[in-house]
Amino acid sequence: MVDNRYSLAALQLFKDKYVEINTGEVRTTLLFSDSEHDQKSVIRGVLVDVIGDGIVIECKMRKGIKKVLLNAWSVVTIIEIDDIGLTKDVYVDEEGRRR
């Protein structure tokens, strides 16, 4: 049974698709002489199921495939991986647009 509407929407939109999931965590910050750029940590895999508030994805590991359960409440964005773009392409750099 799905308790979380976000999980249900993710399942309806992305079931069996290769996705990139952003939890809002920052992996590293690139420092330049005049600016800083955060690189978000993302998880990539095939969304296979939803269990309650959990989103189940299958991630390709070095020695095979492993199921990972993500807390839907910690997910910021989910985007299907294709040749159009990724999470980094969705977020607009407001500071860069002003220049």
N, C-alpha and C positions, 0 to 999 in steps of 0.2 A: 504494500500500500504506500502511495506517495503522499507525504504530509506537507511537503514544501512546494509551493506553486512554481518557484524558480526551477526546482528539479524537474517538475513535470513539463514545463516549457522547454527546458534543455533536452529532455528525452524526446519530445515531439519534434523539435527542430533538428536535432543532431544525432539521433540514434543510428549507430553503425557508420558514422562518419568520422574521419580523422580530424581532430580538433586541437586547438591551442587554448589552454585555460590559464587565465591570469588571476592570481589570488591577491594581487596588489603588493606582493613582496618585492623588494628591490634587491637584485643580485649584486650589483656593483654600481658605483658612480664614476663616470669618466670625467676627469678634471682637465679642463682646457684653461688657457691663460685668461680667458674672458668669460667662461661659462662652465656650468656643471650639467651633465646629462645622466639621469638615472636609467639603468638598464633593468627592466622588469624581469623577474623570474617567471617563467611560464612552464606549464606541464603539457606535453603533447602525447596524444594517444587516441584510440578509438573509443567513443562513448558507447558503452554496451548496455547499461542499465541504470536504474535509479532505485535505491532502497531507502525509504523514509527520507531523511534529510541528506542522504549520501548519493554522490554521483560516482558511478563505477566506470573507470576507463581502463583499457588495456594498453599498457605502455611497452614499447619494444625496448628490451634491455640487451646487454651484450651477449647473453647466453640464452635468449628466448623472450617470451612475452610474460608479463606479470600484471595482475589486476591490482589497481590502486583505487582506494575509496577516498573520495574527497568530501569534505564537509561543504554542502551547498551554500551555507551561510558565509563561508569565507571566499567564495568565488566572486570576482569583480566582473569579468567578461569571459565569454566563450565565443570563439570564432572558428568557422570551418577553415581548414587549411586547403588552399587552392592556389591557382596562379594569379589571383586577383590581389591578395594582400594578407597581412598578418596583423596581430595585435598592435605592433609598433606603428603600422600604417593607419590604424583607426584613430589613435589618439593624436590630436592636433597640438603642435607645439605653439602655444599662444604667444610666448615670448618671441619666438622666431618669426611669427606672422606680423608682429608689430614693426619689425625692422625694415 
